């Protein structure tokens, strides 16, 4: 959830779809990391509000309330979308704009959450396993209001990852000798052989 919406899912099935930009990397002995990305994302929020204003307005938003205003969260001047639905003519749409800034932000957050839910549906429709937990990084992941909206629309918990640096993930994979590490902060200080013993799990995110 950075400038664009990039997503991955741990799957027992390889998925590749050039039209939607879906690809797969082998992970461990039997799993694939299936990924894709939308051209839109949280960067659009900063075209209208500062980070401080977003945090302030988010406190006035009910994350359990739908606010589907039909927005398309592409950046201003950007043309074309890949995921969830390929559309070379897609462009930003942020009208109608409510008079209330909080309502406007609510509509944009709702659009982001729906985009993500639809993107995961597209991955599953293409053959990937369904996520059972969504771990996130990037600026948008730190907004608790958006996280609750995402959880509601995804139907599974969406929360910040314990570690968000790619280098940490690479180190964990190397430590587990290519098996899939399922390591939390509470288990990070376990002996390496204990981490290895529990490293190969069924898909969860």
mmCIF file of the C-alpha atoms, coordinates in Angstrom:
data_MODEL
# 
_entry.id   MODEL 
# 
loop_
_atom_site.group_PDB 
_atom_site.id 
_atom_site.type_symbol 
_atom_site.label_atom_id 
_atom_site.label_alt_id 
_atom_site.label_comp_id 
_atom_site.label_asym_id 
_atom_site.label_entity_id 
_atom_site.label_seq_id 
_atom_site.pdbx_PDB_ins_code 
_atom_site.Cartn_x 
_atom_site.Cartn_y 
_atom_site.Cartn_z 
_atom_site.occupancy 
_atom_site.B_iso_or_equiv 
_atom_site.pdbx_formal_charge 
_atom_site.auth_seq_id 
_atom_site.auth_comp_id 
_atom_site.auth_asym_id 
_atom_site.auth_atom_id 
_atom_site.pdbx_PDB_model_num 
ATOM 1   C CA . UNK A 1 1   ? 0.000   0.000   0.000   1.00 0.00 ? 1   UNK A CA 1 
ATOM 2   C CA . UNK A 1 2   ? 2.539   2.524   -1.173  1.00 0.00 ? 2   UNK A CA 1 
ATOM 3   C CA . UNK A 1 3   ? 2.163   4.802   -4.173  1.00 0.00 ? 3   UNK A CA 1 
ATOM 4   C CA . UNK A 1 4   ? 0.439   1.920   -5.983  1.00 0.00 ? 4   UNK A CA 1 
ATOM 5   C CA . UNK A 1 5   ? -1.410  -1.174  -4.802  1.00 0.00 ? 5   UNK A CA 1 
ATOM 6   C CA . UNK A 1 6   ? 0.870   -4.211  -5.159  1.00 0.00 ? 6   UNK A CA 1 
ATOM 7   C CA . UNK A 1 7   ? -0.318  -7.549  -3.818  1.00 0.00 ? 7   UNK A CA 1 
ATOM 8   C CA . UNK A 1 8   ? 0.915   -11.110 -3.386  1.00 0.00 ? 8   UNK A CA 1 
ATOM 9   C CA . UNK A 1 9   ? -0.696  -14.346 -2.331  1.00 0.00 ? 9   UNK A CA 1 
ATOM 10  C CA . UNK A 1 10  ? 0.966   -17.574 -1.202  1.00 0.00 ? 10  UNK A CA 1 
ATOM 11  C CA . UNK A 1 11  ? -0.492  -20.285 -3.422  1.00 0.00 ? 11  UNK A CA 1 
ATOM 12  C CA . UNK A 1 12  ? -0.115  -23.959 -4.189  1.00 0.00 ? 12  UNK A CA 1 
ATOM 13  C CA . UNK A 1 13  ? -0.971  -23.153 -7.815  1.00 0.00 ? 13  UNK A CA 1 
ATOM 14  C CA . UNK A 1 14  ? 1.152   -21.154 -10.243 1.00 0.00 ? 14  UNK A CA 1 
ATOM 15  C CA . UNK A 1 15  ? -0.712  -18.314 -11.974 1.00 0.00 ? 15  UNK A CA 1 
ATOM 16  C CA . UNK A 1 16  ? 0.455   -16.214 -14.935 1.00 0.00 ? 16  UNK A CA 1 
ATOM 17  C CA . UNK A 1 17  ? -1.747  -13.759 -16.831 1.00 0.00 ? 17  UNK A CA 1 
ATOM 18  C CA . UNK A 1 18  ? 0.023   -11.303 -19.134 1.00 0.00 ? 18  UNK A CA 1 
ATOM 19  C CA . UNK A 1 19  ? -3.099  -9.197  -19.707 1.00 0.00 ? 19  UNK A CA 1 
ATOM 20  C CA . UNK A 1 20  ? -3.545  -8.529  -15.979 1.00 0.00 ? 20  UNK A CA 1 
ATOM 21  C CA . UNK A 1 21  ? 0.169   -8.502  -15.228 1.00 0.00 ? 21  UNK A CA 1 
ATOM 22  C CA . UNK A 1 22  ? 0.006   -11.558 -12.946 1.00 0.00 ? 22  UNK A CA 1 
ATOM 23  C CA . UNK A 1 23  ? 3.186   -13.549 -12.356 1.00 0.00 ? 23  UNK A CA 1 
ATOM 24  C CA . UNK A 1 24  ? 4.484   -16.271 -10.036 1.00 0.00 ? 24  UNK A CA 1 
ATOM 25  C CA . UNK A 1 25  ? 7.772   -16.868 -8.195  1.00 0.00 ? 25  UNK A CA 1 
ATOM 26  C CA . UNK A 1 26  ? 8.556   -20.303 -6.771  1.00 0.00 ? 26  UNK A CA 1 
ATOM 27  C CA . UNK A 1 27  ? 8.769   -20.240 -2.990  1.00 0.00 ? 27  UNK A CA 1 
ATOM 28  C CA . UNK A 1 28  ? 9.926   -23.315 -1.146  1.00 0.00 ? 28  UNK A CA 1 
ATOM 29  C CA . UNK A 1 29  ? 9.332   -26.792 -2.544  1.00 0.00 ? 29  UNK A CA 1 
ATOM 30  C CA . UNK A 1 30  ? 5.616   -26.687 -3.325  1.00 0.00 ? 30  UNK A CA 1 
ATOM 31  C CA . UNK A 1 31  ? 4.432   -23.081 -3.138  1.00 0.00 ? 31  UNK A CA 1 
ATOM 32  C CA . UNK A 1 32  ? 4.235   -20.076 -5.429  1.00 0.00 ? 32  UNK A CA 1 
ATOM 33  C CA . UNK A 1 33  ? 4.172   -16.380 -4.630  1.00 0.00 ? 33  UNK A CA 1 
ATOM 34  C CA . UNK A 1 34  ? 1.571   -15.051 -7.058  1.00 0.00 ? 34  UNK A CA 1 
ATOM 35  C CA . UNK A 1 35  ? 1.632   -11.299 -7.559  1.00 0.00 ? 35  UNK A CA 1 
ATOM 36  C CA . UNK A 1 36  ? 0.194   -8.385  -9.438  1.00 0.00 ? 36  UNK A CA 1 
ATOM 37  C CA . UNK A 1 37  ? -0.368  -4.664  -9.091  1.00 0.00 ? 37  UNK A CA 1 
ATOM 38  C CA . UNK A 1 38  ? -2.871  -1.953  -9.814  1.00 0.00 ? 38  UNK A CA 1 
ATOM 39  C CA . UNK A 1 39  ? -1.704  1.287   -11.395 1.00 0.00 ? 39  UNK A CA 1 
ATOM 40  C CA . UNK A 1 40  ? -3.698  3.126   -8.730  1.00 0.00 ? 40  UNK A CA 1 
ATOM 41  C CA . UNK A 1 41  ? -3.158  3.354   -5.010  1.00 0.00 ? 41  UNK A CA 1 
ATOM 42  C CA . UNK A 1 42  ? -2.823  5.486   -1.881  1.00 0.00 ? 42  UNK A CA 1 
ATOM 43  C CA . UNK A 1 43  ? -0.610  8.076   -3.594  1.00 0.00 ? 43  UNK A CA 1 
ATOM 44  C CA . UNK A 1 44  ? -3.840  9.655   -4.831  1.00 0.00 ? 44  UNK A CA 1 
ATOM 45  C CA . UNK A 1 45  ? -4.690  10.629  -1.241  1.00 0.00 ? 45  UNK A CA 1 
ATOM 46  C CA . UNK A 1 46  ? -1.669  12.945  -1.113  1.00 0.00 ? 46  UNK A CA 1 
ATOM 47  C CA . UNK A 1 47  ? -2.936  14.840  -4.153  1.00 0.00 ? 47  UNK A CA 1 
ATOM 48  C CA . UNK A 1 48  ? -5.634  16.213  -1.840  1.00 0.00 ? 48  UNK A CA 1 
ATOM 49  C CA . UNK A 1 49  ? -4.527  15.925  1.804   1.00 0.00 ? 49  UNK A CA 1 
ATOM 50  C CA . UNK A 1 50  ? -1.369  15.930  3.902   1.00 0.00 ? 50  UNK A CA 1 
ATOM 51  C CA . UNK A 1 51  ? -0.577  12.858  5.988   1.00 0.00 ? 51  UNK A CA 1 
ATOM 52  C CA . UNK A 1 52  ? -1.543  14.766  9.124   1.00 0.00 ? 52  UNK A CA 1 
ATOM 53  C CA . UNK A 1 53  ? -4.898  15.776  7.642   1.00 0.00 ? 53  UNK A CA 1 
ATOM 54  C CA . UNK A 1 54  ? -5.568  12.189  6.534   1.00 0.00 ? 54  UNK A CA 1 
ATOM 55  C CA . UNK A 1 55  ? -4.973  10.955  10.095  1.00 0.00 ? 55  UNK A CA 1 
ATOM 56  C CA . UNK A 1 56  ? -7.217  13.697  11.514  1.00 0.00 ? 56  UNK A CA 1 
ATOM 57  C CA . UNK A 1 57  ? -10.085 13.062  9.085   1.00 0.00 ? 57  UNK A CA 1 
ATOM 58  C CA . UNK A 1 58  ? -9.829  9.281   9.449   1.00 0.00 ? 58  UNK A CA 1 
ATOM 59  C CA . UNK A 1 59  ? -10.884 9.577   13.072  1.00 0.00 ? 59  UNK A CA 1 
ATOM 60  C CA . UNK A 1 60  ? -14.250 10.932  11.881  1.00 0.00 ? 60  UNK A CA 1 
ATOM 61  C CA . UNK A 1 61  ? -14.888 7.994   9.530   1.00 0.00 ? 61  UNK A CA 1 
ATOM 62  C CA . UNK A 1 62  ? -16.928 4.928   10.449  1.00 0.00 ? 62  UNK A CA 1 
ATOM 63  C CA . UNK A 1 63  ? -15.009 2.025   8.834   1.00 0.00 ? 63  UNK A CA 1 
ATOM 64  C CA . UNK A 1 64  ? -18.081 -0.210  9.070   1.00 0.00 ? 64  UNK A CA 1 
ATOM 65  C CA . UNK A 1 65  ? -20.093 2.109   6.818   1.00 0.00 ? 65  UNK A CA 1 
ATOM 66  C CA . UNK A 1 66  ? -20.049 1.715   3.032   1.00 0.00 ? 66  UNK A CA 1 
ATOM 67  C CA . UNK A 1 67  ? -19.122 4.841   1.060   1.00 0.00 ? 67  UNK A CA 1 
ATOM 68  C CA . UNK A 1 68  ? -18.979 3.672   -2.539  1.00 0.00 ? 68  UNK A CA 1 
ATOM 69  C CA . UNK A 1 69  ? -18.900 6.878   -4.613  1.00 0.00 ? 69  UNK A CA 1 
ATOM 70  C CA . UNK A 1 70  ? -17.680 5.153   -7.761  1.00 0.00 ? 70  UNK A CA 1 
ATOM 71  C CA . UNK A 1 71  ? -14.184 6.615   -7.521  1.00 0.00 ? 71  UNK A CA 1 
ATOM 72  C CA . UNK A 1 72  ? -11.288 5.358   -9.662  1.00 0.00 ? 72  UNK A CA 1 
ATOM 73  C CA . UNK A 1 73  ? -8.062  5.757   -7.673  1.00 0.00 ? 73  UNK A CA 1 
ATOM 74  C CA . UNK A 1 74  ? -5.587  6.382   -10.479 1.00 0.00 ? 74  UNK A CA 1 
ATOM 75  C CA . UNK A 1 75  ? -3.160  9.263   -10.175 1.00 0.00 ? 75  UNK A CA 1 
ATOM 76  C CA . UNK A 1 76  ? -3.982  12.522  -11.917 1.00 0.00 ? 76  UNK A CA 1 
ATOM 77  C CA . UNK A 1 77  ? -3.064  12.359  -15.586 1.00 0.00 ? 77  UNK A CA 1 
ATOM 78  C CA . UNK A 1 78  ? -2.479  8.602   -15.495 1.00 0.00 ? 78  UNK A CA 1 
ATOM 79  C CA . UNK A 1 79  ? -4.114  6.466   -18.150 1.00 0.00 ? 79  UNK A CA 1 
ATOM 80  C CA . UNK A 1 80  ? -4.698  2.711   -18.066 1.00 0.00 ? 80  UNK A CA 1 
ATOM 81  C CA . UNK A 1 81  ? -5.317  -0.006  -15.486 1.00 0.00 ? 81  UNK A CA 1 
ATOM 82  C CA . UNK A 1 82  ? -4.124  -3.626  -15.156 1.00 0.00 ? 82  UNK A CA 1 
ATOM 83  C CA . UNK A 1 83  ? -5.668  -5.050  -12.020 1.00 0.00 ? 83  UNK A CA 1 
ATOM 84  C CA . UNK A 1 84  ? -8.340  -5.863  -11.017 1.00 0.00 ? 84  UNK A CA 1 
ATOM 85  C CA . UNK A 1 85  ? -9.736  -5.222  -14.524 1.00 0.00 ? 85  UNK A CA 1 
ATOM 86  C CA . UNK A 1 86  ? -7.494  -4.435  -17.528 1.00 0.00 ? 86  UNK A CA 1 
ATOM 87  C CA . UNK A 1 87  ? -8.641  -1.177  -19.127 1.00 0.00 ? 87  UNK A CA 1 
ATOM 88  C CA . UNK A 1 88  ? -6.226  0.887   -21.257 1.00 0.00 ? 88  UNK A CA 1 
ATOM 89  C CA . UNK A 1 89  ? -8.634  3.852   -21.194 1.00 0.00 ? 89  UNK A CA 1 
ATOM 90  C CA . UNK A 1 90  ? -9.137  3.979   -17.416 1.00 0.00 ? 90  UNK A CA 1 
ATOM 91  C CA . UNK A 1 91  ? -8.444  7.338   -15.759 1.00 0.00 ? 91  UNK A CA 1 
ATOM 92  C CA . UNK A 1 92  ? -8.909  9.026   -12.406 1.00 0.00 ? 92  UNK A CA 1 
ATOM 93  C CA . UNK A 1 93  ? -12.483 9.695   -11.332 1.00 0.00 ? 93  UNK A CA 1 
ATOM 94  C CA . UNK A 1 94  ? -13.048 11.522  -8.051  1.00 0.00 ? 94  UNK A CA 1 
ATOM 95  C CA . UNK A 1 95  ? -16.417 13.112  -8.651  1.00 0.00 ? 95  UNK A CA 1 
ATOM 96  C CA . UNK A 1 96  ? -18.842 13.879  -7.223  1.00 0.00 ? 96  UNK A CA 1 
ATOM 97  C CA . UNK A 1 97  ? -16.840 15.426  -4.401  1.00 0.00 ? 97  UNK A CA 1 
ATOM 98  C CA . UNK A 1 98  ? -18.825 15.797  -1.173  1.00 0.00 ? 98  UNK A CA 1 
ATOM 99  C CA . UNK A 1 99  ? -18.650 19.118  0.685   1.00 0.00 ? 99  UNK A CA 1 
ATOM 100 C CA . UNK A 1 100 ? -17.300 17.292  3.732   1.00 0.00 ? 100 UNK A CA 1 
ATOM 101 C CA . UNK A 1 101 ? -13.566 16.514  3.567   1.00 0.00 ? 101 UNK A CA 1 
ATOM 102 C CA . UNK A 1 102 ? -14.152 13.500  5.812   1.00 0.00 ? 102 UNK A CA 1 
ATOM 103 C CA . UNK A 1 103 ? -16.794 12.154  3.443   1.00 0.00 ? 103 UNK A CA 1 
ATOM 104 C CA . UNK A 1 104 ? -14.483 12.737  0.460   1.00 0.00 ? 104 UNK A CA 1 
ATOM 105 C CA . UNK A 1 105 ? -11.655 10.852  2.178   1.00 0.00 ? 105 UNK A CA 1 
ATOM 106 C CA . UNK A 1 106 ? -14.087 8.111   3.185   1.00 0.00 ? 106 UNK A CA 1 
ATOM 107 C CA . UNK A 1 107 ? -15.030 7.658   -0.475  1.00 0.00 ? 107 UNK A CA 1 
ATOM 108 C CA . UNK A 1 108 ? -11.371 7.388   -1.501  1.00 0.00 ? 108 UNK A CA 1 
ATOM 109 C CA . UNK A 1 109 ? -10.520 4.899   1.255   1.00 0.00 ? 109 UNK A CA 1 
ATOM 110 C CA . UNK A 1 110 ? -13.589 2.865   0.315   1.00 0.00 ? 110 UNK A CA 1 
ATOM 111 C CA . UNK A 1 111 ? -12.424 2.829   -3.316  1.00 0.00 ? 111 UNK A CA 1 
ATOM 112 C CA . UNK A 1 112 ? -8.952  1.627   -2.285  1.00 0.00 ? 112 UNK A CA 1 
ATOM 113 C CA . UNK A 1 113 ? -10.393 -1.151  -0.133  1.00 0.00 ? 113 UNK A CA 1 
ATOM 114 C CA . UNK A 1 114 ? -12.724 -2.261  -2.925  1.00 0.00 ? 114 UNK A CA 1 
ATOM 115 C CA . UNK A 1 115 ? -9.899  -2.193  -5.461  1.00 0.00 ? 115 UNK A CA 1 
ATOM 116 C CA . UNK A 1 116 ? -7.834  -4.498  -3.261  1.00 0.00 ? 116 UNK A CA 1 
ATOM 117 C CA . UNK A 1 117 ? -10.728 -6.898  -2.608  1.00 0.00 ? 117 UNK A CA 1 
ATOM 118 C CA . UNK A 1 118 ? -11.505 -7.070  -6.326  1.00 0.00 ? 118 UNK A CA 1 
ATOM 119 C CA . UNK A 1 119 ? -7.822  -7.634  -7.139  1.00 0.00 ? 119 UNK A CA 1 
ATOM 120 C CA . UNK A 1 120 ? -7.593  -10.593 -4.762  1.00 0.00 ? 120 UNK A CA 1 
ATOM 121 C CA . UNK A 1 121 ? -10.806 -11.958 -6.268  1.00 0.00 ? 121 UNK A CA 1 
ATOM 122 C CA . UNK A 1 122 ? -9.144  -11.704 -9.704  1.00 0.00 ? 122 UNK A CA 1 
ATOM 123 C CA . UNK A 1 123 ? -6.135  -13.696 -8.439  1.00 0.00 ? 123 UNK A CA 1 
ATOM 124 C CA . UNK A 1 124 ? -8.405  -16.394 -6.999  1.00 0.00 ? 124 UNK A CA 1 
ATOM 125 C CA . UNK A 1 125 ? -10.493 -16.501 -10.204 1.00 0.00 ? 125 UNK A CA 1 
ATOM 126 C CA . UNK A 1 126 ? -7.245  -17.033 -12.122 1.00 0.00 ? 126 UNK A CA 1 
ATOM 127 C CA . UNK A 1 127 ? -6.496  -20.101 -9.982  1.00 0.00 ? 127 UNK A CA 1 
ATOM 128 C CA . UNK A 1 128 ? -4.535  -18.841 -6.958  1.00 0.00 ? 128 UNK A CA 1 
ATOM 129 C CA . UNK A 1 129 ? -5.375  -19.866 -3.402  1.00 0.00 ? 129 UNK A CA 1 
ATOM 130 C CA . UNK A 1 130 ? -7.561  -17.515 -1.362  1.00 0.00 ? 130 UNK A CA 1 
ATOM 131 C CA . UNK A 1 131 ? -5.706  -15.474 1.279   1.00 0.00 ? 131 UNK A CA 1 
ATOM 132 C CA . UNK A 1 132 ? -6.485  -16.257 4.918   1.00 0.00 ? 132 UNK A CA 1 
ATOM 133 C CA . UNK A 1 133 ? -4.542  -13.283 6.282   1.00 0.00 ? 133 UNK A CA 1 
ATOM 134 C CA . UNK A 1 134 ? -3.295  -10.128 4.545   1.00 0.00 ? 134 UNK A CA 1 
ATOM 135 C CA . UNK A 1 135 ? -0.088  -8.565  5.888   1.00 0.00 ? 135 UNK A CA 1 
ATOM 136 C CA . UNK A 1 136 ? 0.671   -5.083  4.600   1.00 0.00 ? 136 UNK A CA 1 
ATOM 137 C CA . UNK A 1 137 ? 3.426   -2.493  4.387   1.00 0.00 ? 137 UNK A CA 1 
ATOM 138 C CA . UNK A 1 138 ? 3.662   1.017   2.993   1.00 0.00 ? 138 UNK A CA 1 
ATOM 139 C CA . UNK A 1 139 ? 2.094   4.280   4.102   1.00 0.00 ? 139 UNK A CA 1 
ATOM 140 C CA . UNK A 1 140 ? -1.510  3.165   3.577   1.00 0.00 ? 140 UNK A CA 1 
ATOM 141 C CA . UNK A 1 141 ? -1.036  0.148   5.844   1.00 0.00 ? 141 UNK A CA 1 
ATOM 142 C CA . UNK A 1 142 ? -0.553  2.393   8.892   1.00 0.00 ? 142 UNK A CA 1 
ATOM 143 C CA . UNK A 1 143 ? -4.069  3.857   8.723   1.00 0.00 ? 143 UNK A CA 1 
ATOM 144 C CA . UNK A 1 144 ? -6.240  1.871   11.194  1.00 0.00 ? 144 UNK A CA 1 
ATOM 145 C CA . UNK A 1 145 ? -9.478  3.111   9.621   1.00 0.00 ? 145 UNK A CA 1 
ATOM 146 C CA . UNK A 1 146 ? -8.440  1.823   6.203   1.00 0.00 ? 146 UNK A CA 1 
ATOM 147 C CA . UNK A 1 147 ? -7.263  -1.462  7.748   1.00 0.00 ? 147 UNK A CA 1 
ATOM 148 C CA . UNK A 1 148 ? -10.705 -2.052  9.264   1.00 0.00 ? 148 UNK A CA 1 
ATOM 149 C CA . UNK A 1 149 ? -12.405 -1.236  5.956   1.00 0.00 ? 149 UNK A CA 1 
ATOM 150 C CA . UNK A 1 150 ? -10.065 -3.626  4.137   1.00 0.00 ? 150 UNK A CA 1 
ATOM 151 C CA . UNK A 1 151 ? -10.728 -6.396  6.666   1.00 0.00 ? 151 UNK A CA 1 
ATOM 152 C CA . UNK A 1 152 ? -14.482 -5.977  6.217   1.00 0.00 ? 152 UNK A CA 1 
ATOM 153 C CA . UNK A 1 153 ? -14.365 -6.063  2.419   1.00 0.00 ? 153 UNK A CA 1 
ATOM 154 C CA . UNK A 1 154 ? -11.717 -8.786  2.149   1.00 0.00 ? 154 UNK A CA 1 
ATOM 155 C CA . UNK A 1 155 ? -13.427 -11.065 4.641   1.00 0.00 ? 155 UNK A CA 1 
ATOM 156 C CA . UNK A 1 156 ? -10.053 -11.836 6.277   1.00 0.00 ? 156 UNK A CA 1 
ATOM 157 C CA . UNK A 1 157 ? -7.889  -9.835  8.674   1.00 0.00 ? 157 UNK A CA 1 
ATOM 158 C CA . UNK A 1 158 ? -5.741  -7.123  7.076   1.00 0.00 ? 158 UNK A CA 1 
ATOM 159 C CA . UNK A 1 159 ? -2.997  -5.688  9.281   1.00 0.00 ? 159 UNK A CA 1 
ATOM 160 C CA . UNK A 1 160 ? 0.539   -4.326  9.217   1.00 0.00 ? 160 UNK A CA 1 
ATOM 161 C CA . UNK A 1 161 ? 3.315   -6.877  8.886   1.00 0.00 ? 161 UNK A CA 1 
ATOM 162 C CA . UNK A 1 162 ? 5.678   -7.246  11.852  1.00 0.00 ? 162 UNK A CA 1 
ATOM 163 C CA . UNK A 1 163 ? 8.561   -6.443  9.503   1.00 0.00 ? 163 UNK A CA 1 
ATOM 164 C CA . UNK A 1 164 ? 8.190   -4.340  6.369   1.00 0.00 ? 164 UNK A CA 1 
ATOM 165 C CA . UNK A 1 165 ? 11.727  -4.344  4.937   1.00 0.00 ? 165 UNK A CA 1 
ATOM 166 C CA . UNK A 1 166 ? 12.344  -6.623  1.948   1.00 0.00 ? 166 UNK A CA 1 
ATOM 167 C CA . UNK A 1 167 ? 15.834  -7.338  3.256   1.00 0.00 ? 167 UNK A CA 1 
ATOM 168 C CA . UNK A 1 168 ? 14.321  -8.931  6.369   1.00 0.00 ? 168 UNK A CA 1 
ATOM 169 C CA . UNK A 1 169 ? 12.279  -11.328 4.245   1.00 0.00 ? 169 UNK A CA 1 
ATOM 170 C CA . UNK A 1 170 ? 15.332  -12.296 2.198   1.00 0.00 ? 170 UNK A CA 1 
ATOM 171 C CA . UNK A 1 171 ? 17.297  -12.977 5.403   1.00 0.00 ? 171 UNK A CA 1 
ATOM 172 C CA . UNK A 1 172 ? 14.508  -15.174 6.792   1.00 0.00 ? 172 UNK A CA 1 
ATOM 173 C CA . UNK A 1 173 ? 14.320  -17.188 3.564   1.00 0.00 ? 173 UNK A CA 1 
ATOM 174 C CA . UNK A 1 174 ? 18.084  -17.679 3.598   1.00 0.00 ? 174 UNK A CA 1 
ATOM 175 C CA . UNK A 1 175 ? 18.010  -18.758 7.254   1.00 0.00 ? 175 UNK A CA 1 
ATOM 176 C CA . UNK A 1 176 ? 15.342  -21.351 6.506   1.00 0.00 ? 176 UNK A CA 1 
ATOM 177 C CA . UNK A 1 177 ? 17.279  -22.764 3.538   1.00 0.00 ? 177 UNK A CA 1 
ATOM 178 C CA . UNK A 1 178 ? 14.585  -22.058 0.957   1.00 0.00 ? 178 UNK A CA 1 
ATOM 179 C CA . UNK A 1 179 ? 11.638  -23.287 3.013   1.00 0.00 ? 179 UNK A CA 1 
ATOM 180 C CA . UNK A 1 180 ? 8.827   -20.851 3.732   1.00 0.00 ? 180 UNK A CA 1 
ATOM 181 C CA . UNK A 1 181 ? 9.422   -19.159 7.096   1.00 0.00 ? 181 UNK A CA 1 
ATOM 182 C CA . UNK A 1 182 ? 6.337   -18.468 9.194   1.00 0.00 ? 182 UNK A CA 1 
ATOM 183 C CA . UNK A 1 183 ? 7.995   -16.312 11.834  1.00 0.00 ? 183 UNK A CA 1 
ATOM 184 C CA . UNK A 1 184 ? 6.490   -13.681 14.101  1.00 0.00 ? 184 UNK A CA 1 
ATOM 185 C CA . UNK A 1 185 ? 8.213   -11.335 16.520  1.00 0.00 ? 185 UNK A CA 1 
ATOM 186 C CA . UNK A 1 186 ? 7.471   -13.771 19.342  1.00 0.00 ? 186 UNK A CA 1 
ATOM 187 C CA . UNK A 1 187 ? 9.245   -16.616 17.541  1.00 0.00 ? 187 UNK A CA 1 
ATOM 188 C CA . UNK A 1 188 ? 12.104  -14.581 16.122  1.00 0.00 ? 188 UNK A CA 1 
ATOM 189 C CA . UNK A 1 189 ? 14.379  -15.369 19.059  1.00 0.00 ? 189 UNK A CA 1 
ATOM 190 C CA . UNK A 1 190 ? 13.820  -19.126 18.910  1.00 0.00 ? 190 UNK A CA 1 
ATOM 191 C CA . UNK A 1 191 ? 16.793  -21.279 17.901  1.00 0.00 ? 191 UNK A CA 1 
ATOM 192 C CA . UNK A 1 192 ? 17.171  -21.498 14.128  1.00 0.00 ? 192 UNK A CA 1 
ATOM 193 C CA . UNK A 1 193 ? 16.418  -25.243 14.088  1.00 0.00 ? 193 UNK A CA 1 
ATOM 194 C CA . UNK A 1 194 ? 13.058  -24.553 15.769  1.00 0.00 ? 194 UNK A CA 1 
ATOM 195 C CA . UNK A 1 195 ? 12.238  -21.962 13.119  1.00 0.00 ? 195 UNK A CA 1 
ATOM 196 C CA . UNK A 1 196 ? 13.208  -24.410 10.383  1.00 0.00 ? 196 UNK A CA 1 
ATOM 197 C CA . UNK A 1 197 ? 11.034  -27.147 11.842  1.00 0.00 ? 197 UNK A CA 1 
ATOM 198 C CA . UNK A 1 198 ? 7.912   -24.996 11.528  1.00 0.00 ? 198 UNK A CA 1 
ATOM 199 C CA . UNK A 1 199 ? 8.814   -23.217 8.344   1.00 0.00 ? 199 UNK A CA 1 
ATOM 200 C CA . UNK A 1 200 ? 6.874   -25.177 5.713   1.00 0.00 ? 200 UNK A CA 1 
ATOM 201 C CA . UNK A 1 201 ? 3.179   -24.392 6.191   1.00 0.00 ? 201 UNK A CA 1 
ATOM 202 C CA . UNK A 1 202 ? 0.046   -24.291 4.090   1.00 0.00 ? 202 UNK A CA 1 
ATOM 203 C CA . UNK A 1 203 ? -0.763  -20.983 2.384   1.00 0.00 ? 203 UNK A CA 1 
ATOM 204 C CA . UNK A 1 204 ? -2.010  -18.318 4.780   1.00 0.00 ? 204 UNK A CA 1 
ATOM 205 C CA . UNK A 1 205 ? -1.466  -14.990 3.070   1.00 0.00 ? 205 UNK A CA 1 
# 
